[in-house]
Amino acid sequence: MMVFKNETFGLLKTILDAHTMGIRAAANLLEECGYRVILAPQNIENALSTITSENSQRLIVKWIMKNNINHIGFSYRLDTDNAINYLGRFVTLLKREGLYESSSAVIKTIYFAGLIPACKKIEKEYEGRIKTLCGGEMTEETLSIMGIPQENIPKSICEGCKYDKEILAFGRKLIKEQKYKNSSPLVRNSYAAYGSSKDTLLARLNHNFKDGFQPLIRAHSGPYSSEMTREECLREYNFWCRNLAKSGYLDILSIGSSQLSQSNFGEDWAGKENGGGVPVNSETEYIDIRNAAKPMLVRTYSATKNIKRMANIYEKTINISWHALSLWWFNELDGRGPNSLYDNLKEHIDTIKYIATTNKPVEANVSHHFSFRGCDDITYIVSAYISAKMIKKCGVRTFILQNMLNTPRSTWGIQDLAKARAMLNMIKKLEDENFRVIFQTRTGLDYFKPDIEVAKAQLAAATAMMDDIDPDNIYSPEIIHVVSYSEALYLATPDIINDSIKITRHALKEYRKLKKKGLTPNVKNEDINERTRKLEASSWKVIKAMEENIVDLYSPEGFYIAFVAGWLPVPELWSDSNEFIHAKNWKSKMISGGVVLVDHDLVMAIDTRINKCISYIPNAKYILKNKYSASV
């Protein structure tokens, strides 16, 4: 059904579902098309969660009538059965009140966004009357599903999404031809330490491949079944490692260790929940994995406690190819570890100083975690830069710069390119004879559509985007973290991992061939260049203000004050602690394909942002002194 300009959308979810990025992205898109959008407040989310209550039903109906809502978007990304039950009760309520599917109905259409099993059941049960969005839809596809006429979609959106459509068309063609299936493993140059306990990432990069430089491929793997014993899970994983090593497609194995491996290594796990992932709990088990994985390089997650001790264990057991530290994350702040934020920063920075003595690279596993909590694009860049500079100050000689594309998923490709270029340009300025930056790219965690053939095309398209970040540099990216195309549906087996690598390698080769012929999108255009310049200028301004106003910024105390005073905004942080009120008290919005901070729905001036943060520094210092006085 076509939606008219004077009609109103209401978007809602239950209070149980913490996923808000999809709803916010949809709201921003609809508003850019000129539509009025009402987001359900918390009391309506609560009412939806208790919809069997008559009082809750009255609140929902009153909210719809008061706001003159004509089209409703209902989001639920948790349990499938619950999704169907909540939606069913909601539809029944609307029908009973004459608001939907009646001659006097005010609700013309209902849309459902959720997991693919729920979407399929809802499409079947309602015979297509309720349109569904299961993730991975492109901008114009989302608007089309929601009934927005093409003439109501601004030219800026159509032009902004042109690049995304072009590289997806490239991906679809490549998958349709299926030539990627014939890809053979690349022949590596041999060198003395190759595959040994003395092998390193830098050696692997410097002695690359016989037919010229090719990015090293990293993939994450970690099978687990609650129906198997811990020992059986480890045996299966070692089988996977031998399989991946023998096939020869993967260069760097990333062990998807369990939460208990990170938080309770070497302890008795009786009665504790594994939480998924490879349940490694001894040094011997790590050594077994390393031996099964040869000649691949191996790495794993950092720990969430005893971080320095575990970094040393990774050195001894798997000769870890590089360490990844999350600094502000994987602690009490996000529920992923036992440390307080300040203690986490102290422990991480102390660990980085230890890693410097091993001469191993360090990755700041940081920026995308800010994006997961609703940060703007400037924060994404700033958090990466100050992390890199701090790591350099700690004596580390090699920095792995990770860039997660498609985060949030609704980001336009041209903005992704601008964001990546700005970040890469700025961090590359830190390079000197004692500090090298290695660029690693990957697709977003929730980028792939839950349709295998479409996801394969998306993987090829994302590879094209990776090559467009630094389009004239055949040595960029140096590492590609391949996220398997099955990510949205099920765990990637060795066969799927290898298949995903084949797609990635073939896409990179074919896209570069087309680029030489001038048959790829123009990614040196003024729009992308201007976006890059603006992001760089604003990011440098924030960094300069941080360095001038926070004493010893590149320290645990400095990084703590920076976060608590709001210099790194996280509007969707789950923590309700007053300690982080200034970090949360921002509003971000998707505008023109990028995420910005807004003030009354207008883009916030960078000086306004900086002045707010400066004003919050005394309070951040007070909290640090009073809460952590024994530690400071």
GUTORFI-431818 format. One record per residue (C-alpha): residue number from 1; x, y, z. Coordinates in Angstrom, 1 decimal, padded with zeros to 4 digits. Layout:
BEGIN
{NUM,{X,Y,Z}},
...
//
This chain:
BEGIN
{1,{000.0,000.0,000.0}},
{2,{001.3,003.4,-001.0}},
{3,{001.9,005.8,001.9}},
{4,{000.8,009.4,001.6}},
{5,{002.9,012.4,002.8}},
{6,{000.4,013.5,005.4}},
{7,{000.4,010.1,007.2}},
{8,{002.2,009.1,010.4}},
{9,{004.4,006.2,011.3}},
{10,{004.5,004.7,014.8}},
{11,{007.5,002.5,015.6}},
{12,{007.5,000.3,018.6}},
{13,{009.1,-002.7,020.3}},
{14,{008.8,-004.4,023.7}},
{15,{010.9,-003.2,026.7}},
{16,{012.4,-006.8,026.6}},
{17,{014.1,-006.2,023.3}},
{18,{017.1,-004.0,023.7}},
{19,{017.8,-003.7,020.0}},
{20,{017.1,-000.1,019.0}},
{21,{019.5,000.6,016.1}},
{22,{017.1,-000.8,013.5}},
{23,{014.1,001.2,014.7}},
{24,{016.2,004.4,014.9}},
{25,{017.6,003.9,011.4}},
{26,{014.1,003.3,010.0}},
{27,{012.8,006.4,011.8}},
{28,{015.7,008.5,010.4}},
{29,{015.1,007.3,006.8}},
{30,{011.3,008.0,007.0}},
{31,{012.0,011.5,008.4}},
{32,{014.4,012.2,005.6}},
{33,{011.6,011.3,003.2}},
{34,{009.4,013.9,004.9}},
{35,{007.2,011.6,007.0}},
{36,{006.2,012.2,010.6}},
{37,{007.5,009.4,012.8}},
{38,{006.6,008.7,016.4}},
{39,{008.8,006.4,018.5}},
{40,{007.0,004.6,021.3}},
{41,{008.1,005.9,024.7}},
{42,{009.1,003.5,027.5}},
{43,{005.7,003.3,029.0}},
{44,{004.3,002.0,025.7}},
{45,{007.2,-000.5,025.4}},
{46,{006.3,-001.7,028.9}},
{47,{002.6,-001.9,027.9}},
{48,{003.5,-004.0,024.8}},
{49,{005.4,-006.4,027.1}},
{50,{002.3,-006.8,029.3}},
{51,{-000.3,-006.6,026.5}},
{52,{-002.6,-009.2,028.1}},
{53,{-003.3,-006.5,030.8}},
{54,{-006.4,-004.4,030.1}},
{55,{-004.6,-001.3,031.4}},
{56,{-001.7,-001.9,029.0}},
{57,{-004.1,-002.3,026.1}},
{58,{-005.8,001.0,026.9}},
{59,{-002.4,002.7,027.0}},
{60,{-001.5,001.3,023.6}},
{61,{-004.8,002.3,022.0}},
{62,{-004.6,005.8,023.5}},
{63,{-001.0,006.3,022.2}},
{64,{-002.1,005.3,018.6}},
{65,{-005.2,007.6,018.7}},
{66,{-003.4,010.5,020.3}},
{67,{-000.6,010.5,017.7}},
{68,{-002.9,009.9,014.7}},
{69,{-000.7,006.9,013.7}},
{70,{-001.5,005.3,010.3}},
{71,{001.3,002.9,009.8}},
{72,{002.9,000.8,012.5}},
{73,{006.4,-000.8,012.6}},
{74,{006.7,-003.6,015.1}},
{75,{010.2,-004.8,016.0}},
{76,{011.1,-007.9,018.0}},
{77,{014.5,-009.6,017.5}},
{78,{014.4,-012.2,020.3}},
{79,{012.6,-015.5,020.6}},
{80,{010.6,-016.5,017.5}},
{81,{007.5,-017.8,019.3}},
{82,{007.4,-014.8,021.6}},
{83,{007.6,-012.5,018.5}},
{84,{004.6,-014.2,016.9}},
{85,{002.6,-014.2,020.2}},
{86,{003.3,-010.5,020.9}},
{87,{002.4,-009.5,017.3}},
{88,{-000.7,-011.7,017.4}},
{89,{-002.0,-010.1,020.5}},
{90,{-001.2,-006.7,019.2}},
{91,{-003.1,-007.3,015.9}},
{92,{-006.0,-008.8,017.8}},
{93,{-006.2,-005.7,020.0}},
{94,{-006.2,-003.4,017.0}},
{95,{-008.9,-005.4,015.2}},
{96,{-011.1,-005.6,018.3}},
{97,{-010.9,-001.8,018.7}},
{98,{-011.7,-001.3,015.0}},
{99,{-008.3,000.2,014.3}},
{100,{-007.1,-002.3,011.8}},
{101,{-008.7,-004.2,008.9}},
{102,{-012.1,-002.6,009.3}},
{103,{-014.1,000.0,007.4}},
{104,{-013.1,002.7,009.9}},
{105,{-009.5,001.5,010.4}},
{106,{-007.0,004.2,011.1}},
{107,{-004.1,001.7,010.9}},
{108,{-003.5,001.0,007.2}},
{109,{-000.4,-001.1,007.4}},
{110,{001.7,-003.1,009.9}},
{111,{005.3,-003.9,009.3}},
{112,{007.3,-006.5,011.3}},
{113,{011.1,-006.5,011.8}},
{114,{012.7,-009.5,013.4}},
{115,{014.6,-012.7,012.9}},
{116,{014.1,-014.7,009.7}},
{117,{012.1,-017.6,011.3}},
{118,{009.7,-015.2,012.8}},
{119,{009.4,-013.2,009.5}},
{120,{008.6,-016.4,007.5}},
{121,{006.0,-017.6,010.0}},
{122,{004.4,-014.1,010.1}},
{123,{004.3,-013.8,006.2}},
{124,{002.6,-017.2,006.1}},
{125,{000.1,-016.6,008.9}},
{126,{-001.0,-013.2,007.6}},
{127,{-000.7,-014.2,003.9}},
{128,{001.6,-011.2,003.2}},
{129,{-000.7,-008.6,004.7}},
{130,{002.0,-007.8,007.2}},
{131,{005.2,-006.9,005.4}},
{132,{008.5,-008.1,007.1}},
{133,{012.0,-006.9,007.3}},
{134,{014.5,-009.6,008.4}},
{135,{017.8,-007.6,008.2}},
{136,{020.2,-006.8,005.4}},
{137,{017.8,-004.7,003.4}},
{138,{019.3,-001.8,001.5}},
{139,{018.0,001.7,002.1}},
{140,{015.7,002.0,-000.9}},
{141,{014.6,-001.6,-000.4}},
{142,{013.5,-000.8,003.2}},
{143,{011.6,002.3,002.0}},
{144,{009.9,000.3,-000.7}},
{145,{008.8,-002.4,001.7}},
{146,{007.3,000.3,003.9}},
{147,{005.3,001.7,001.0}},
{148,{007.2,004.9,000.3}},
{149,{006.7,006.0,-003.3}},
{150,{009.8,006.4,-005.4}},
{151,{008.9,010.1,-006.0}},
{152,{008.9,010.7,-002.2}},
{153,{012.5,009.4,-001.8}},
{154,{014.8,012.4,-001.8}},
{155,{017.4,012.6,-004.6}},
{156,{020.1,012.8,-002.0}},
{157,{019.2,009.3,-000.8}},
{158,{019.0,007.9,-004.3}},
{159,{022.4,009.4,-005.2}},
{160,{023.9,008.5,-001.8}},
{161,{022.9,004.9,-002.3}},
{162,{024.1,004.6,-005.9}},
{163,{027.5,003.3,-004.9}},
{164,{026.0,000.6,-002.7}},
{165,{023.8,-000.6,-005.6}},
{166,{026.7,-000.6,-008.0}},
{167,{029.0,-002.7,-005.9}},
{168,{026.1,-005.1,-005.0}},
{169,{025.4,-005.5,-008.7}},
{170,{029.1,-006.5,-009.0}},
{171,{028.7,-009.0,-006.2}},
{172,{025.6,-010.5,-007.6}},
{173,{027.2,-011.0,-011.0}},
{174,{030.3,-012.5,-009.5}},
{175,{028.2,-015.0,-007.5}},
{176,{026.0,-015.9,-010.4}},
{177,{029.0,-016.7,-012.6}},
{178,{030.3,-019.0,-009.8}},
{179,{033.9,-018.8,-011.0}},
{180,{035.0,-018.2,-007.4}},
{181,{034.5,-021.9,-006.8}},
{182,{037.5,-022.7,-008.9}},
{183,{039.8,-020.5,-006.7}},
{184,{042.9,-022.3,-005.5}},
{185,{044.9,-021.5,-002.4}},
{186,{047.6,-019.0,-003.0}},
{187,{051.2,-020.3,-003.0}},
{188,{053.1,-018.6,-000.1}},
{189,{056.7,-017.8,-000.2}},
{190,{058.7,-019.9,002.1}},
{191,{061.0,-018.5,004.8}},
{192,{062.9,-020.0,007.7}},
{193,{060.3,-019.4,010.4}},
{194,{057.2,-020.2,008.3}},
{195,{054.7,-022.2,010.4}},
{196,{057.1,-022.6,013.3}},
{197,{056.8,-021.3,016.9}},
{198,{058.9,-018.3,015.8}},
{199,{056.7,-017.3,012.9}},
{200,{055.2,-013.8,013.0}},
{201,{052.7,-011.6,011.3}},
{202,{055.3,-009.2,010.0}},
{203,{057.3,-012.1,008.5}},
{204,{054.1,-013.4,006.8}},
{205,{053.4,-010.0,005.4}},
{206,{057.0,-009.3,004.3}},
{207,{057.3,-012.8,002.6}},
{208,{053.9,-012.6,001.1}},
{209,{052.9,-014.6,-002.0}},
{210,{054.8,-015.7,-005.1}},
{211,{052.4,-013.9,-007.5}},
{212,{052.6,-010.5,-005.8}},
{213,{051.2,-009.0,-002.6}},
{214,{047.8,-010.3,-001.4}},
{215,{046.1,-009.4,001.8}},
{216,{046.4,-011.9,004.6}},
{217,{043.1,-013.6,005.4}},
{218,{041.9,-013.9,009.0}},
{219,{038.8,-015.7,010.0}},
{220,{037.1,-016.4,013.3}},
{221,{035.9,-019.9,014.2}},
{222,{034.6,-021.5,017.4}},
{223,{032.2,-024.4,017.3}},
{224,{030.4,-025.4,020.6}},
{225,{027.5,-027.7,021.4}},
{226,{025.9,-028.0,024.9}},
{227,{025.2,-031.6,024.0}},
{228,{028.9,-032.4,023.9}},
{229,{031.4,-032.6,026.8}},
{230,{034.1,-029.9,027.0}},
{231,{036.7,-032.5,025.8}},
{232,{034.5,-033.5,022.9}},
{233,{034.1,-029.8,021.8}},
{234,{037.9,-029.4,021.9}},
{235,{038.5,-032.5,019.8}},
{236,{036.0,-031.2,017.3}},
{237,{037.7,-027.8,017.2}},
{238,{041.2,-029.4,016.7}},
{239,{039.6,-031.3,013.8}},
{240,{038.4,-028.0,012.3}},
{241,{041.9,-026.5,012.7}},
{242,{043.6,-029.4,010.9}},
{243,{040.9,-029.1,008.2}},
{244,{041.5,-025.4,007.7}},
{245,{045.3,-025.8,007.8}},
{246,{045.2,-028.6,005.2}},
{247,{043.0,-026.7,002.8}},
{248,{045.4,-023.8,002.7}},
{249,{043.0,-020.9,002.2}},
{250,{043.3,-019.3,005.7}},
{251,{046.3,-017.4,006.9}},
{252,{045.3,-016.4,010.4}},
{253,{043.1,-018.5,012.6}},
{254,{041.2,-016.5,015.2}},
{255,{040.1,-018.8,018.1}},
{256,{036.5,-018.1,019.1}},
{257,{037.2,-018.9,022.8}},
{258,{034.3,-019.1,025.2}},
{259,{033.4,-016.5,027.7}},
{260,{034.7,-018.8,030.5}},
{261,{038.0,-019.1,028.7}},
{262,{038.3,-015.4,028.9}},
{263,{037.0,-014.8,032.4}},
{264,{037.8,-018.0,034.3}},
{265,{040.8,-019.6,032.6}},
{266,{042.3,-022.5,034.7}},
{267,{039.5,-022.5,037.2}},
{268,{036.9,-025.1,038.0}},
{269,{034.0,-024.5,035.7}},
{270,{031.5,-026.7,037.5}},
{271,{028.1,-025.1,037.5}},
{272,{029.2,-022.2,035.3}},
{273,{027.6,-021.4,031.9}},
{274,{029.9,-021.7,029.0}},
{275,{028.1,-019.1,026.9}},
{276,{029.3,-020.6,023.5}},
{277,{032.7,-020.7,021.9}},
{278,{035.6,-023.0,022.2}},
{279,{035.9,-024.1,025.9}},
{280,{039.7,-023.9,026.3}},
{281,{040.8,-024.1,030.0}},
{282,{044.5,-025.1,030.1}},
{283,{047.8,-024.2,028.5}},
{284,{048.1,-027.7,027.1}},
{285,{044.8,-027.2,025.2}},
{286,{046.0,-024.0,023.6}},
{287,{049.2,-025.8,022.6}},
{288,{047.1,-028.5,021.0}},
{289,{045.2,-026.0,019.0}},
{290,{048.4,-024.3,017.8}},
{291,{049.8,-027.6,016.7}},
{292,{046.6,-028.5,014.8}},
{293,{046.5,-025.1,013.1}},
{294,{050.1,-025.1,011.7}},
{295,{051.2,-023.5,009.4}},
{296,{048.5,-020.9,010.1}},
{297,{049.2,-018.0,012.4}},
{298,{046.9,-018.1,015.5}},
{299,{045.3,-015.5,017.7}},
{300,{042.5,-015.3,020.2}},
{301,{040.5,-012.9,022.4}},
{302,{042.1,-011.1,025.3}},
{303,{041.0,-012.1,028.7}},
{304,{038.5,-010.1,030.8}},
{305,{040.5,-010.5,034.0}},
{306,{044.2,-011.4,034.8}},
{307,{044.7,-009.8,031.4}},
{308,{048.5,-009.4,031.5}},
{309,{049.0,-013.0,032.8}},
{310,{046.7,-014.3,030.0}},
{311,{048.6,-012.3,027.4}},
{312,{051.8,-014.0,028.6}},
{313,{050.1,-017.4,028.3}},
{314,{049.0,-016.7,024.8}},
{315,{052.6,-015.9,023.9}},
{316,{053.9,-019.1,025.4}},
{317,{051.2,-021.4,024.0}},
{318,{049.9,-020.2,020.6}},
{319,{052.6,-017.7,019.8}},
{320,{049.8,-015.3,019.4}},
{321,{050.1,-013.4,016.1}},
{322,{048.9,-010.2,017.7}},
{323,{047.0,-009.0,020.8}},
{324,{043.7,-007.2,020.8}},
{325,{042.7,-005.0,023.7}},
{326,{039.4,-003.3,024.1}},
{327,{040.3,-000.7,026.7}},
{328,{036.9,000.8,027.6}},
{329,{035.0,-002.5,026.8}},
{330,{034.6,-006.1,028.1}},
{331,{034.1,-005.1,031.7}},
{332,{031.3,-004.0,034.0}},
{333,{030.4,-001.3,031.5}},
{334,{029.0,-003.8,028.9}},
{335,{028.6,-006.8,031.2}},
{336,{031.4,-008.8,029.5}},
{337,{033.9,-008.8,032.4}},
{338,{034.3,-008.3,036.1}},
{339,{036.5,-005.2,036.0}},
{340,{035.3,-001.7,036.7}},
{341,{035.9,000.7,033.8}},
{342,{038.9,002.4,035.5}},
{343,{040.5,-000.9,036.6}},
{344,{040.0,-002.2,033.1}},
{345,{041.8,000.7,031.6}},
{346,{044.7,000.3,034.1}},
{347,{045.0,-003.4,033.4}},
{348,{044.8,-003.0,029.6}},
{349,{047.4,-000.3,029.5}},
{350,{049.7,-002.2,031.8}},
{351,{049.2,-005.2,029.5}},
{352,{050.0,-003.2,026.4}},
{353,{053.3,-002.1,028.0}},
{354,{054.1,-005.8,028.6}},
{355,{053.2,-006.6,025.0}},
{356,{055.7,-003.9,023.8}},
{357,{058.5,-006.0,025.3}},
{358,{057.4,-009.0,023.1}},
{359,{057.6,-006.9,019.9}},
{360,{054.1,-008.2,019.0}},
{361,{051.5,-006.0,017.3}},
{362,{048.5,-004.7,019.2}},
{363,{045.0,-004.1,017.8}},
{364,{042.6,-001.7,019.4}},
{365,{039.4,-003.6,019.4}},
{366,{037.5,-000.3,020.2}},
{367,{035.7,001.7,017.5}},
{368,{032.9,-000.6,016.5}},
{369,{032.1,-001.2,020.2}},
{370,{031.3,002.5,020.4}},
{371,{029.2,002.2,017.2}},
{372,{027.3,-000.7,018.8}},
{373,{026.2,001.8,021.5}},
{374,{025.0,004.5,019.1}},
{375,{028.1,006.7,018.7}},
{376,{028.6,009.2,015.9}},
{377,{031.2,008.8,013.1}},
{378,{033.5,011.3,014.8}},
{379,{033.6,009.2,017.9}},
{380,{034.4,006.2,015.9}},
{381,{037.4,007.9,014.5}},
{382,{038.5,009.7,017.6}},
{383,{038.4,006.5,019.8}},
{384,{040.6,004.7,017.2}},
{385,{043.1,007.6,017.0}},
{386,{043.6,008.1,020.7}},
{387,{043.9,004.4,021.2}},
{388,{046.6,004.1,018.6}},
{389,{048.5,007.1,020.0}},
{390,{048.4,005.6,023.5}},
{391,{049.6,002.3,022.2}},
{392,{052.5,004.0,020.5}},
{393,{053.4,005.8,023.7}},
{394,{053.5,002.4,025.5}},
{395,{056.3,001.4,023.2}},
{396,{054.4,-000.9,020.8}},
{397,{056.1,-000.8,017.4}},
{398,{053.2,-002.3,015.2}},
{399,{049.6,-001.3,015.4}},
{400,{046.7,-003.2,013.8}},
{401,{044.0,-000.7,012.7}},
{402,{040.7,-002.6,012.5}},
{403,{037.9,-001.0,010.5}},
{404,{034.5,-002.6,010.7}},
{405,{032.4,-001.5,007.7}},
{406,{028.6,-001.5,007.5}},
{407,{028.2,-000.4,011.2}},
{408,{025.5,000.6,011.7}},
{409,{024.2,-001.5,008.8}},
{410,{022.3,001.5,007.3}},
{411,{025.5,003.5,006.8}},
{412,{025.9,004.5,003.1}},
{413,{028.9,003.1,001.4}},
{414,{030.2,006.5,000.5}},
{415,{030.1,007.5,004.1}},
{416,{031.8,004.2,005.1}},
{417,{034.6,005.1,002.7}},
{418,{034.9,008.6,004.0}},
{419,{035.0,007.4,007.6}},
{420,{037.6,004.7,006.9}},
{421,{039.8,007.1,004.9}},
{422,{039.6,009.8,007.6}},
{423,{040.6,007.3,010.3}},
{424,{043.3,005.8,008.2}},
{425,{044.8,009.1,007.1}},
{426,{044.9,010.4,010.7}},
{427,{046.4,007.3,012.3}},
{428,{049.0,006.9,009.5}},
{429,{050.4,010.3,010.6}},
{430,{051.6,008.5,013.8}},
{431,{053.9,006.3,011.7}},
{432,{057.7,006.7,011.9}},
{433,{060.7,004.4,011.9}},
{434,{059.5,003.0,015.2}},
{435,{055.8,002.7,014.6}},
{436,{054.0,000.9,011.7}},
{437,{050.3,000.8,011.1}},
{438,{048.7,-002.3,009.5}},
{439,{045.2,-001.9,008.0}},
{440,{042.7,-004.6,008.6}},
{441,{039.1,-004.4,007.3}},
{442,{036.0,-006.5,007.8}},
{443,{032.3,-006.5,007.2}},
{444,{029.8,-005.6,010.0}},
{445,{028.5,-008.1,012.5}},
{446,{024.9,-007.7,011.4}},
{447,{025.5,-006.8,007.7}},
{448,{024.5,-010.0,006.0}},
{449,{021.0,-010.7,004.9}},
{450,{019.6,-014.1,006.2}},
{451,{019.5,-015.4,002.6}},
{452,{022.6,-017.3,001.6}},
{453,{022.8,-016.3,-002.0}},
{454,{022.2,-012.6,-001.2}},
{455,{024.8,-012.8,001.6}},
{456,{027.4,-014.2,-000.8}},
{457,{026.8,-011.2,-003.1}},
{458,{027.1,-008.9,-000.1}},
{459,{030.4,-010.5,000.9}},
{460,{031.8,-009.8,-002.6}},
{461,{030.4,-006.3,-002.6}},
{462,{032.0,-005.6,000.8}},
{463,{035.3,-006.8,-000.5}},
{464,{035.0,-004.2,-003.4}},
{465,{034.4,-001.5,-000.8}},
{466,{037.5,-002.6,001.1}},
{467,{039.6,-002.1,-002.0}},
{468,{038.0,001.3,-002.5}},
{469,{039.2,002.7,000.9}},
{470,{042.7,003.3,-000.4}},
{471,{042.1,002.6,-004.1}},
{472,{045.5,003.3,-005.5}},
{473,{047.4,001.3,-003.0}},
{474,{047.9,-002.4,-004.0}},
{475,{049.2,-003.1,-000.5}},
{476,{045.9,-002.1,001.2}},
{477,{044.2,-003.6,003.0}},
{478,{047.0,-005.7,004.4}},
{479,{044.6,-008.0,006.3}},
{480,{041.0,-008.9,005.5}},
{481,{039.0,-010.3,008.4}},
{482,{036.6,-012.5,006.4}},
{483,{033.2,-012.8,008.1}},
{484,{031.4,-015.8,006.6}},
{485,{028.3,-015.3,004.5}},
{486,{026.3,-017.7,006.9}},
{487,{026.8,-015.2,009.8}},
{488,{023.1,-014.2,009.9}},
{489,{021.8,-017.8,009.9}},
{490,{024.2,-020.3,011.4}},
{491,{027.8,-021.0,012.5}},
{492,{030.4,-021.2,009.7}},
{493,{032.0,-024.6,009.3}},
{494,{035.4,-025.0,007.7}},
{495,{033.8,-025.5,004.3}},
{496,{031.8,-022.3,004.6}},
{497,{034.9,-020.4,005.9}},
{498,{036.9,-021.6,002.9}},
{499,{034.0,-020.8,000.5}},
{500,{033.8,-017.3,002.0}},
{501,{037.6,-016.8,001.5}},
{502,{037.3,-018.0,-002.1}},
{503,{034.6,-015.3,-002.7}},
{504,{036.7,-012.7,-001.0}},
{505,{039.9,-013.5,-003.0}},
{506,{038.1,-013.8,-006.3}},
{507,{036.1,-010.6,-005.7}},
{508,{039.3,-008.6,-004.9}},
{509,{041.0,-009.9,-008.1}},
{510,{038.1,-009.3,-010.4}},
{511,{037.3,-005.8,-008.9}},
{512,{040.9,-004.8,-009.4}},
{513,{040.7,-005.9,-013.0}},
{514,{037.6,-003.8,-013.6}},
{515,{039.2,-000.9,-011.8}},
{516,{042.2,-000.9,-014.2}},
{517,{039.7,-000.7,-017.1}},
{518,{037.8,002.2,-015.5}},
{519,{034.6,000.1,-015.0}},
{520,{034.2,000.5,-011.3}},
{521,{032.4,003.4,-009.4}},
{522,{034.2,006.7,-009.1}},
{523,{035.4,006.7,-005.5}},
{524,{037.6,009.8,-005.9}},
{525,{034.5,012.1,-006.3}},
{526,{034.1,015.4,-004.5}},
{527,{031.2,014.1,-002.3}},
{528,{033.4,011.4,-000.7}},
{529,{036.4,013.8,-000.5}},
{530,{034.3,016.5,001.2}},
{531,{032.9,014.0,003.6}},
{532,{036.4,012.8,004.4}},
{533,{037.7,016.4,004.9}},
{534,{034.9,017.3,007.3}},
{535,{035.3,014.1,009.4}},
{536,{039.0,014.7,009.6}},
{537,{038.7,018.4,010.6}},
{538,{036.1,017.7,013.2}},
{539,{038.0,014.7,014.6}},
{540,{041.2,016.7,014.9}},
{541,{039.4,019.5,016.7}},
{542,{037.9,017.1,019.3}},
{543,{041.3,015.4,019.8}},
{544,{043.1,018.8,020.2}},
{545,{040.5,019.9,022.8}},
{546,{040.8,016.6,024.7}},
{547,{044.6,016.9,024.8}},
{548,{044.4,020.5,026.0}},
{549,{041.8,020.0,028.7}},
{550,{042.5,016.5,030.1}},
{551,{045.7,016.2,032.0}},
{552,{047.7,013.2,030.8}},
{553,{045.1,012.1,028.4}},
{554,{047.0,009.0,027.4}},
{555,{046.8,007.2,030.7}},
{556,{044.2,005.2,032.6}},
{557,{043.0,008.3,034.4}},
{558,{042.9,010.3,031.2}},
{559,{041.0,007.7,029.2}},
{560,{038.6,007.3,032.2}},
{561,{037.9,011.0,032.4}},
{562,{037.5,011.2,028.6}},
{563,{034.8,008.6,028.7}},
{564,{033.0,009.8,031.9}},
{565,{033.0,013.4,030.8}},
{566,{031.3,012.5,027.5}},
{567,{034.1,013.0,025.0}},
{568,{033.2,009.6,023.5}},
{569,{029.4,009.7,023.3}},
{570,{027.5,006.4,023.7}},
{571,{023.7,007.3,023.6}},
{572,{022.7,003.6,023.7}},
{573,{024.9,002.4,026.5}},
{574,{022.8,000.0,028.6}},
{575,{024.4,000.9,031.9}},
{576,{022.1,003.0,034.1}},
{577,{024.9,004.0,036.5}},
{578,{025.1,007.8,037.3}},
{579,{028.8,007.3,036.7}},
{580,{028.2,007.3,033.0}},
{581,{025.4,009.9,032.7}},
{582,{027.5,012.3,030.6}},
{583,{028.6,009.5,028.3}},
{584,{025.0,008.6,027.6}},
{585,{023.3,012.0,027.6}},
{586,{023.6,012.5,023.9}},
{587,{021.4,011.9,020.9}},
{588,{022.7,010.5,017.6}},
{589,{020.9,010.3,014.3}},
{590,{021.5,008.9,010.8}},
{591,{021.7,011.8,008.4}},
{592,{022.8,011.6,004.7}},
{593,{024.1,008.1,005.4}},
{594,{026.3,008.9,008.4}},
{595,{025.8,009.1,012.1}},
{596,{025.9,012.5,013.7}},
{597,{025.2,014.0,017.1}},
{598,{022.1,016.2,017.1}},
{599,{020.6,018.9,019.3}},
{600,{016.8,019.2,018.9}},
{601,{017.2,017.1,015.7}},
{602,{019.7,019.6,014.2}},
{603,{023.3,018.6,013.7}},
{604,{025.2,019.6,016.8}},
{605,{028.0,022.2,016.2}},
{606,{031.4,020.8,017.1}},
{607,{032.1,023.7,019.4}},
{608,{028.9,023.0,021.3}},
{609,{029.9,019.4,021.7}},
{610,{033.4,020.3,023.0}},
{611,{032.2,022.9,025.4}},
{612,{029.7,020.4,026.9}},
{613,{032.5,017.9,027.5}},
{614,{034.8,020.6,029.0}},
{615,{032.1,021.5,031.5}},
{616,{031.7,017.8,032.5}},
{617,{035.4,017.3,033.3}},
{618,{035.3,018.5,036.9}},
{619,{032.5,016.0,037.6}},
{620,{034.4,013.2,036.0}},
{621,{037.5,014.0,038.1}},
{622,{035.3,014.1,041.2}},
{623,{033.9,010.6,040.4}},
{624,{037.4,009.2,039.7}},
{625,{038.8,010.6,043.0}},
{626,{035.9,009.5,045.2}},
{627,{035.1,006.1,043.7}},
{628,{038.7,005.0,043.0}},
{629,{040.7,007.0,045.5}},
{630,{042.5,003.8,046.7}},
{631,{043.5,003.0,043.1}},
{632,{044.5,006.4,041.7}},
//
